[in-house]
Every structure is written in C-alpha cells, then in structure tokens.
Amino acid sequence: MVRMSKKIAYIIGSFPNLTNTFINREIIEAQRRGVDLTIVSIRRLPAFEAGPEIKKLAQATKYILPVPWLSFLRNNLYFAL
C-alpha cells in the first residue's frame, strides 16, 4: 500500500486575524496530524496578541499584498518591453 502525503493550502483574506479562531484551530490540528500546510494570505493585518502557535504560523505565511515596489516595477517593465 502506497501512503500519500497530505498537502493543504489555506487561502485566507488576512492572517493572522483575531476573528479566524475556527480556521486557526483547524490549521494547528492539521499540523499536529502531520499535514503539509501552506498558508497564503492576501494581506497582513497589524499584530495582535496571538499565542505562540499562531505567531509561528504567521512567520511561515506567504503574503500577496502589499507588493514590494521594486518587484512591482521590475515585473511591469518586463511586460512593457
């Protein structure tokens, strides 16, 4: 029997967010069970007093916005040319 690893991506509007308690607990439990997780957040919110698990998740989160200006200019110049 071949055992496949589980991979899940969470795409969230903003992370960490105080109102995402259910999602936060789900993510922490999935990690505890060995699921390979990727968290993608559209934007970063100002920090709030989060527990150590949420702080660790926030450090590993990939944020889409804000786009760094240098990256924005480089990519637009590339497509303009």
Buried (B, 14 or more C-beta within 10 A) or exposed (E): EEEEEEEEEBEBEBBBBEEBEEBBEEBBEBBEEEEEBEBEBEEBEEEEEBEEBBEEBBEEBEBEEEEEEEEEEEEEEEEEE
